[in-house]
Amino acid sequence: MVATLGFADTVRLIVLLYSIFYRTFAQEEGPEGTSAENLSCVIYTVHVTSMDCTWEAGRNAPNDVQYFLNLIYFENDGESIECPQYKNNELGRHVGCHFPNMKVPENHITLQVTGSSKESPIQTLDHQAWPFDYEKLAPPQYITVNCRELLLYCKVEWKPPPTATTNADYCFKYQIKDELRNGIITEKTGKTYHLFPKDKEYILKLRAAGQYCTVGEEWSDWSELIKFGCRKKPGKNTYTCEEG
């Protein structure tokens, strides 16, 4: 019998294969240790998609070294875009970059940090990865509480966070933290709501992470707190609720 893969298994396999392509290396134009080090990037999507990167000078880099970052797309014949907004340290050296409106491809990207110095050639650092490896999600959006729709429950609903690639419900999982009881509920089914019994008070916050798809898998920051609760009316099976 030949085993077949379900949709979720197929997506997991694709994500695993994506991760295998990740690599970082220094090209050998200059002395060892002159290339930029500890390159780190984060992609955010709010109204537009932006990316912030930071790096450090190589341990053997000369004092006058200056670094330059280029974003290279695998598609479009290796289109290269130099950093539009550098961040400098106290020496005037570039140690970070902000891409304010980034185009996110379906293929991998290369982040290439070159360097210049009057004292020595500088090694080039190439960092290749898939964009979702860098993605940091925003918290769940448009969180609402409805204690009127159901007789015994309050319904907390939300929207998936914006991403650079997809907003399909099944691509996300969520955690709901109950601040009053110090408990965490994890939703992995793609649901964008949860029911809470009306006979309690709640202070909750939510966060999101990607699953199955090409979406950042790191947990987002927590949302702002939401407060709500109900009190049963004396002698009746109805509640007075505050939805914060």
Disulfide bonds with the S-S distance in Angstrom:
Cys41-Cys53 2.09
Cys83-Cys97 2.11
Cys147-Cys154 2.02
Cys171-Cys213 2.03
Cys230-Cys241 2.07
